[in-house]
């Protein structure tokens, strides 16, 4: 699923969690699509990146997880009920628009 999503909406840099730690997947994405896929390392891994890289990655993942939490808890993004893919996309776009406007301070929640 990760490969499908990343190739449909390509971006050169992607962050994943420890569940996507496969070096084969990372190499395949880079060779086939020029997509860098970064994941935090596990404590028992032989090859581990520098501590500063791990800190940077952890900070970025924390921001992402916080946004997901806000979208799920306050904007009920997990409760979208749609009868079609386009209906789901419209509902998702609306939620993301409202979240963006509130975050920018252009409207009050």
VMD Tcl script that builds the backbone (N, CA, C; Angstrom):
set m [mol new atoms 327]
animate dup $m
set s [atomselect $m all]
$s set {name element resname resid chain x y z} {
  {N N UNK 1 A 0.824 -1.198 0.000}
  {CA C UNK 1 A 0.000 0.000 0.000}
  {C C UNK 1 A 0.867 1.260 0.000}
  {N N UNK 2 A 1.972 1.244 0.727}
  {CA C UNK 2 A 2.837 2.422 0.807}
  {C C UNK 2 A 3.380 2.789 -0.571}
  {N N UNK 3 A 3.806 1.787 -1.325}
  {CA C UNK 3 A 4.342 2.044 -2.662}
  {C C UNK 3 A 3.275 2.636 -3.569}
  {N N UNK 4 A 2.068 2.127 -3.510}
  {CA C UNK 4 A 0.971 2.625 -4.339}
  {C C UNK 4 A 0.682 4.081 -4.030}
  {N N UNK 5 A 0.567 4.408 -2.757}
  {CA C UNK 5 A 0.268 5.791 -2.365}
  {C C UNK 5 A 1.396 6.732 -2.788}
  {N N UNK 6 A 2.631 6.337 -2.542}
  {CA C UNK 6 A 3.756 7.224 -2.856}
  {C C UNK 6 A 3.956 7.429 -4.353}
  {N N UNK 7 A 3.583 6.458 -5.165}
  {CA C UNK 7 A 3.752 6.626 -6.607}
  {C C UNK 7 A 2.581 7.373 -7.233}
  {N N UNK 8 A 1.401 7.328 -6.595}
  {CA C UNK 8 A 0.251 8.061 -7.128}
  {C C UNK 8 A 0.360 9.556 -6.846}
  {N N UNK 9 A 0.909 9.913 -5.710}
  {CA C UNK 9 A 1.111 11.316 -5.349}
  {C C UNK 9 A 2.605 11.476 -5.067}
  {N N UNK 10 A 3.413 11.539 -6.115}
  {CA C UNK 10 A 4.859 11.492 -5.913}
  {C C UNK 10 A 5.410 12.746 -5.238}
  {N N UNK 11 A 6.303 12.526 -4.328}
  {CA C UNK 11 A 7.067 13.575 -3.670}
  {C C UNK 11 A 8.454 12.985 -3.460}
  {N N UNK 12 A 9.517 13.758 -3.658}
  {CA C UNK 12 A 10.858 13.159 -3.593}
  {C C UNK 12 A 11.274 12.678 -2.205}
  {N N UNK 13 A 10.641 13.186 -1.143}
  {CA C UNK 13 A 11.021 12.799 0.212}
  {C C UNK 13 A 9.779 12.379 0.994}
  {N N UNK 14 A 9.844 11.222 1.626}
  {CA C UNK 14 A 8.720 10.692 2.392}
  {C C UNK 14 A 9.216 10.144 3.722}
  {N N UNK 15 A 8.423 10.361 4.763}
  {CA C UNK 15 A 8.744 9.834 6.080}
  {C C UNK 15 A 7.787 8.701 6.402}
  {N N UNK 16 A 8.316 7.617 6.942}
  {CA C UNK 16 A 7.491 6.496 7.360}
  {C C UNK 16 A 7.766 6.151 8.804}
  {N N UNK 17 A 6.992 5.224 9.337}
  {CA C UNK 17 A 7.269 4.788 10.693}
  {C C UNK 17 A 8.059 3.481 10.648}
  {N N UNK 18 A 8.313 2.913 11.819}
  {CA C UNK 18 A 9.162 1.726 11.896}
  {C C UNK 18 A 8.558 0.506 11.202}
  {N N UNK 19 A 7.270 0.553 10.918}
  {CA C UNK 19 A 6.629 -0.551 10.218}
  {C C UNK 19 A 7.071 -0.677 8.760}
  {N N UNK 20 A 7.660 0.377 8.197}
  {CA C UNK 20 A 8.094 0.375 6.797}
  {C C UNK 20 A 9.614 0.404 6.701}
  {N N UNK 21 A 10.289 -0.308 7.574}
  {CA C UNK 21 A 11.733 -0.207 7.686}
  {C C UNK 21 A 12.494 -1.011 6.626}
  {N N UNK 22 A 11.791 -1.686 5.755}
  {CA C UNK 22 A 12.375 -2.556 4.739}
  {C C UNK 22 A 13.365 -1.802 3.845}
  {N N UNK 23 A 14.613 -2.218 3.880}
  {CA C UNK 23 A 15.620 -1.574 3.024}
  {C C UNK 23 A 15.366 -1.897 1.554}
  {N N UNK 24 A 14.766 -3.086 1.288}
  {CA C UNK 24 A 14.446 -3.440 -0.089}
  {C C UNK 24 A 13.410 -2.478 -0.666}
  {N N UNK 25 A 12.376 -2.137 0.121}
  {CA C UNK 25 A 11.360 -1.190 -0.329}
  {C C UNK 25 A 11.977 0.185 -0.556}
  {N N UNK 26 A 12.841 0.608 0.350}
  {CA C UNK 26 A 13.485 1.907 0.200}
  {C C UNK 26 A 14.332 1.963 -1.075}
  {N N UNK 27 A 15.088 0.913 -1.344}
  {CA C UNK 27 A 15.919 0.864 -2.558}
  {C C UNK 27 A 15.055 0.830 -3.817}
  {N N UNK 28 A 13.990 0.035 -3.790}
  {CA C UNK 28 A 13.096 -0.081 -4.947}
  {C C UNK 28 A 12.448 1.265 -5.274}
  {N N UNK 29 A 11.951 1.968 -4.250}
  {CA C UNK 29 A 11.319 3.267 -4.474}
  {C C UNK 29 A 12.312 4.267 -5.052}
  {N N UNK 30 A 13.548 4.217 -4.574}
  {CA C UNK 30 A 14.536 5.172 -5.072}
  {C C UNK 30 A 14.937 4.846 -6.510}
  {N N UNK 31 A 15.176 3.581 -6.792}
  {CA C UNK 31 A 15.599 3.203 -8.148}
  {C C UNK 31 A 14.491 3.424 -9.174}
  {N N UNK 32 A 13.273 3.033 -8.843}
  {CA C UNK 32 A 12.174 3.097 -9.810}
  {C C UNK 32 A 11.563 4.487 -9.938}
  {N N UNK 33 A 11.473 5.223 -8.816}
  {CA C UNK 33 A 10.720 6.481 -8.831}
  {C C UNK 33 A 11.501 7.686 -8.307}
  {N N UNK 34 A 12.752 7.500 -7.912}
  {CA C UNK 34 A 13.569 8.559 -7.317}
  {C C UNK 34 A 12.893 9.149 -6.066}
  {N N UNK 35 A 12.298 8.274 -5.269}
  {CA C UNK 35 A 11.638 8.672 -4.023}
  {C C UNK 35 A 12.505 8.218 -2.859}
  {N N UNK 36 A 12.907 9.174 -2.016}
  {CA C UNK 36 A 13.647 8.847 -0.798}
  {C C UNK 36 A 12.619 8.560 0.298}
  {N N UNK 37 A 12.729 7.398 0.907}
  {CA C UNK 37 A 11.785 6.970 1.939}
  {C C UNK 37 A 12.552 6.752 3.227}
  {N N UNK 38 A 12.337 7.639 4.184}
  {CA C UNK 38 A 13.096 7.614 5.427}
  {C C UNK 38 A 12.248 7.078 6.568}
  {N N UNK 39 A 12.826 6.191 7.350}
  {CA C UNK 39 A 12.156 5.643 8.529}
  {C C UNK 39 A 13.113 5.697 9.710}
  {N N UNK 40 A 12.581 5.838 10.924}
  {CA C UNK 40 A 13.459 5.772 12.085}
  {C C UNK 40 A 14.011 4.356 12.227}
  {N N UNK 41 A 15.167 4.237 12.825}
  {CA C UNK 41 A 15.757 2.909 12.998}
  {C C UNK 41 A 15.271 2.273 14.293}
  {N N UNK 42 A 15.389 0.981 14.348}
  {CA C UNK 42 A 15.044 0.245 15.554}
  {C C UNK 42 A 16.292 0.087 16.414}
  {N N UNK 43 A 16.088 -0.135 17.687}
  {CA C UNK 43 A 17.225 -0.234 18.616}
  {C C UNK 43 A 18.132 -1.416 18.303}
  {N N UNK 44 A 17.588 -2.489 17.750}
  {CA C UNK 44 A 18.392 -3.684 17.490}
  {C C UNK 44 A 18.982 -3.736 16.083}
  {N N UNK 45 A 18.894 -2.644 15.332}
  {CA C UNK 45 A 19.447 -2.630 13.974}
  {C C UNK 45 A 20.963 -2.532 14.005}
  {N N UNK 46 A 21.597 -3.217 13.052}
  {CA C UNK 46 A 23.059 -3.165 12.968}
  {C C UNK 46 A 23.519 -1.804 12.464}
  {N N UNK 47 A 22.920 -1.366 11.368}
  {CA C UNK 47 A 23.306 -0.074 10.779}
  {C C UNK 47 A 22.324 0.985 11.259}
  {N N UNK 48 A 22.836 1.960 12.006}
  {CA C UNK 48 A 21.969 3.027 12.525}
  {C C UNK 48 A 22.548 4.372 12.100}
  {N N UNK 49 A 21.669 5.303 11.720}
  {CA C UNK 49 A 22.144 6.636 11.345}
  {C C UNK 49 A 22.595 7.424 12.575}
  {N N UNK 50 A 23.105 8.616 12.323}
  {CA C UNK 50 A 23.616 9.440 13.421}
  {C C UNK 50 A 22.502 9.860 14.371}
  {N N UNK 51 A 22.893 10.218 15.566}
  {CA C UNK 51 A 21.927 10.644 16.588}
  {C C UNK 51 A 21.224 11.932 16.171}
  {N N UNK 52 A 21.940 12.833 15.510}
  {CA C UNK 52 A 21.309 14.089 15.079}
  {C C UNK 52 A 20.244 13.813 14.002}
  {N N UNK 53 A 20.504 12.867 13.107}
  {CA C UNK 53 A 19.509 12.496 12.090}
  {C C UNK 53 A 18.277 11.885 12.753}
  {N N UNK 54 A 18.488 11.010 13.719}
  {CA C UNK 54 A 17.370 10.390 14.432}
  {C C UNK 54 A 16.541 11.448 15.159}
  {N N UNK 55 A 17.197 12.436 15.779}
  {CA C UNK 55 A 16.479 13.518 16.466}
  {C C UNK 55 A 15.647 14.323 15.487}
  {N N UNK 56 A 16.233 14.676 14.335}
  {CA C UNK 56 A 15.517 15.447 13.310}
  {C C UNK 56 A 14.287 14.679 12.830}
  {N N UNK 57 A 14.483 13.406 12.541}
  {CA C UNK 57 A 13.384 12.572 12.059}
  {C C UNK 57 A 12.284 12.445 13.116}
  {N N UNK 58 A 12.685 12.308 14.359}
  {CA C UNK 58 A 11.715 12.197 15.450}
  {C C UNK 58 A 10.900 13.482 15.590}
  {N N UNK 59 A 11.541 14.634 15.446}
  {CA C UNK 59 A 10.826 15.917 15.523}
  {C C UNK 59 A 9.797 16.031 14.408}
  {N N UNK 60 A 10.177 15.673 13.197}
  {CA C UNK 60 A 9.256 15.753 12.059}
  {C C UNK 60 A 8.094 14.790 12.231}
  {N N UNK 61 A 8.366 13.578 12.682}
  {CA C UNK 61 A 7.295 12.598 12.894}
  {C C UNK 61 A 6.346 13.061 13.993}
  {N N UNK 62 A 6.871 13.739 15.011}
  {CA C UNK 62 A 6.010 14.230 16.091}
  {C C UNK 62 A 5.016 15.258 15.564}
  {N N UNK 63 A 5.471 16.155 14.692}
  {CA C UNK 63 A 4.572 17.142 14.087}
  {C C UNK 63 A 3.486 16.436 13.282}
  {N N UNK 64 A 3.872 15.464 12.482}
  {CA C UNK 64 A 2.923 14.728 11.653}
  {C C UNK 64 A 1.895 14.009 12.530}
  {N N UNK 65 A 2.354 13.325 13.552}
  {CA C UNK 65 A 1.438 12.597 14.432}
  {C C UNK 65 A 0.499 13.549 15.164}
  {N N UNK 66 A 0.989 14.730 15.529}
  {CA C UNK 66 A 0.142 15.720 16.199}
  {C C UNK 66 A -0.957 16.206 15.259}
  {N N UNK 67 A -0.610 16.491 14.016}
  {CA C UNK 67 A -1.612 16.932 13.040}
  {C C UNK 67 A -2.644 15.830 12.818}
  {N N UNK 68 A -2.197 14.590 12.662}
  {CA C UNK 68 A -3.146 13.483 12.502}
  {C C UNK 68 A -4.076 13.382 13.707}
  {N N UNK 69 A -3.520 13.549 14.899}
  {CA C UNK 69 A -4.332 13.466 16.109}
  {C C UNK 69 A -5.387 14.567 16.142}
  {N N UNK 70 A -5.003 15.791 15.782}
  {CA C UNK 70 A -5.955 16.908 15.750}
  {C C UNK 70 A -7.037 16.648 14.700}
  {N N UNK 71 A -6.632 16.188 13.525}
  {CA C UNK 71 A -7.606 15.908 12.469}
  {C C UNK 71 A -8.581 14.804 12.886}
  {N N UNK 72 A -8.106 13.816 13.606}
  {CA C UNK 72 A -8.981 12.729 14.044}
  {C C UNK 72 A -9.875 13.149 15.200}
  {N N UNK 73 A -9.315 13.843 16.190}
  {CA C UNK 73 A -10.072 14.177 17.395}
  {C C UNK 73 A -10.993 15.382 17.217}
  {N N UNK 74 A -10.491 16.456 16.662}
  {CA C UNK 74 A -11.266 17.690 16.572}
  {C C UNK 74 A -12.074 17.806 15.281}
  {N N UNK 75 A -11.546 17.276 14.194}
  {CA C UNK 75 A -12.205 17.429 12.900}
  {C C UNK 75 A -12.858 16.131 12.425}
  {N N UNK 76 A -12.785 15.089 13.231}
  {CA C UNK 76 A -13.475 13.820 12.979}
  {C C UNK 76 A -13.167 13.233 11.595}
  {N N UNK 77 A -11.900 13.291 11.191}
  {CA C UNK 77 A -11.525 12.828 9.857}
  {C C UNK 77 A -11.747 11.320 9.690}
  {N N UNK 78 A -11.739 10.591 10.781}
  {CA C UNK 78 A -11.953 9.142 10.689}
  {C C UNK 78 A -13.431 8.779 10.607}
  {N N UNK 79 A -14.304 9.769 10.772}
  {CA C UNK 79 A -15.749 9.515 10.740}
  {C C UNK 79 A -16.404 9.905 9.417}
  {N N UNK 80 A -15.611 10.112 8.382}
  {CA C UNK 80 A -16.166 10.482 7.081}
  {C C UNK 80 A -16.987 9.311 6.543}
  {N N UNK 81 A -18.225 9.600 6.197}
  {CA C UNK 81 A -19.100 8.596 5.588}
  {C C UNK 81 A -19.430 9.069 4.178}
  {N N UNK 82 A -18.974 8.335 3.203}
  {CA C UNK 82 A -19.207 8.727 1.812}
  {C C UNK 82 A -19.648 7.507 1.017}
  {N N UNK 83 A -20.422 7.773 -0.020}
  {CA C UNK 83 A -20.914 6.694 -0.880}
  {C C UNK 83 A -20.029 6.444 -2.090}
  {N N UNK 84 A -19.059 7.315 -2.306}
  {CA C UNK 84 A -18.169 7.158 -3.453}
  {C C UNK 84 A -16.797 7.738 -3.116}
  {N N UNK 85 A -15.839 7.423 -3.949}
  {CA C UNK 85 A -14.490 7.960 -3.765}
  {C C UNK 85 A -14.513 9.474 -3.903}
  {N N UNK 86 A -15.238 9.984 -4.875}
  {CA C UNK 86 A -15.290 11.434 -5.059}
  {C C UNK 86 A -15.969 12.112 -3.866}
  {N N UNK 87 A -16.982 11.477 -3.289}
  {CA C UNK 87 A -17.622 12.021 -2.095}
  {C C UNK 87 A -16.660 12.065 -0.920}
  {N N UNK 88 A -15.861 11.006 -0.787}
  {CA C UNK 88 A -14.839 10.976 0.264}
  {C C UNK 88 A -13.813 12.085 0.057}
  {N N UNK 89 A -13.354 12.248 -1.192}
  {CA C UNK 89 A -12.367 13.280 -1.502}
  {C C UNK 89 A -12.897 14.676 -1.202}
  {N N UNK 90 A -14.167 14.945 -1.520}
  {CA C UNK 90 A -14.768 16.249 -1.249}
  {C C UNK 90 A -14.815 16.501 0.260}
  {N N UNK 91 A -15.238 15.491 1.016}
  {CA C UNK 91 A -15.294 15.638 2.476}
  {C C UNK 91 A -13.900 15.856 3.061}
  {N N UNK 92 A -12.924 15.098 2.590}
  {CA C UNK 92 A -11.547 15.239 3.064}
  {C C UNK 92 A -10.985 16.611 2.714}
  {N N UNK 93 A -11.220 17.056 1.479}
  {CA C UNK 93 A -10.756 18.393 1.071}
  {C C UNK 93 A -11.359 19.481 1.946}
  {N N UNK 94 A -12.633 19.349 2.270}
  {CA C UNK 94 A -13.284 20.340 3.132}
  {C C UNK 94 A -12.668 20.386 4.517}
  {N N UNK 95 A -12.409 19.217 5.094}
  {CA C UNK 95 A -11.789 19.161 6.422}
  {C C UNK 95 A -10.399 19.774 6.382}
  {N N UNK 96 A -9.613 19.426 5.371}
  {CA C UNK 96 A -8.253 19.965 5.275}
  {C C UNK 96 A -8.258 21.477 5.029}
  {N N UNK 97 A -9.233 21.963 4.282}
  {CA C UNK 97 A -9.363 23.404 4.060}
  {C C UNK 97 A -9.661 24.123 5.370}
  {N N UNK 98 A -10.621 23.616 6.125}
  {CA C UNK 98 A -10.968 24.238 7.402}
  {C C UNK 98 A -9.780 24.198 8.357}
  {N N UNK 99 A -9.117 23.058 8.432}
  {CA C UNK 99 A -7.933 22.940 9.304}
  {C C UNK 99 A -6.874 23.965 8.907}
  {N N UNK 100 A -6.630 24.109 7.607}
  {CA C UNK 100 A -5.623 25.070 7.130}
  {C C UNK 100 A -6.010 26.501 7.465}
  {N N UNK 101 A -7.266 26.847 7.261}
  {CA C UNK 101 A -7.719 28.210 7.562}
  {C C UNK 101 A -7.618 28.516 9.056}
  {N N UNK 102 A -7.970 27.547 9.893}
  {CA C UNK 102 A -7.857 27.744 11.341}
  {C C UNK 102 A -6.387 27.858 11.744}
  {N N UNK 103 A -5.544 27.005 11.187}
  {CA C UNK 103 A -4.113 27.023 11.517}
  {C C UNK 103 A -3.480 28.365 11.110}
  {N N UNK 104 A -3.883 28.895 9.981}
  {CA C UNK 104 A -3.348 30.190 9.524}
  {C C UNK 104 A -3.960 31.376 10.262}
  {N N UNK 105 A -4.968 31.124 11.063}
  {CA C UNK 105 A -5.603 32.198 11.827}
  {C C UNK 105 A -6.579 33.035 11.016}
  {N N UNK 106 A -7.031 32.526 9.887}
  {CA C UNK 106 A -7.937 33.275 9.028}
  {C C UNK 106 A -9.396 33.123 9.464}
  {N N UNK 107 A -9.690 32.062 10.191}
  {CA C UNK 107 A -11.026 31.872 10.763}
  {C C UNK 107 A -10.851 31.305 12.174}
  {N N UNK 108 A -11.908 31.427 12.966}
  {CA C UNK 108 A -11.876 30.852 14.311}
  {C C UNK 108 A -12.674 29.564 14.329}
  {N N UNK 109 A -12.249 28.648 15.124}
  {CA C UNK 109 A -12.962 27.366 15.233}
  {C C UNK 109 A -14.037 27.495 16.265}
}
mol reanalyze $m
mol bondsrecalc $m
mol representation Tube
mol addrep $m
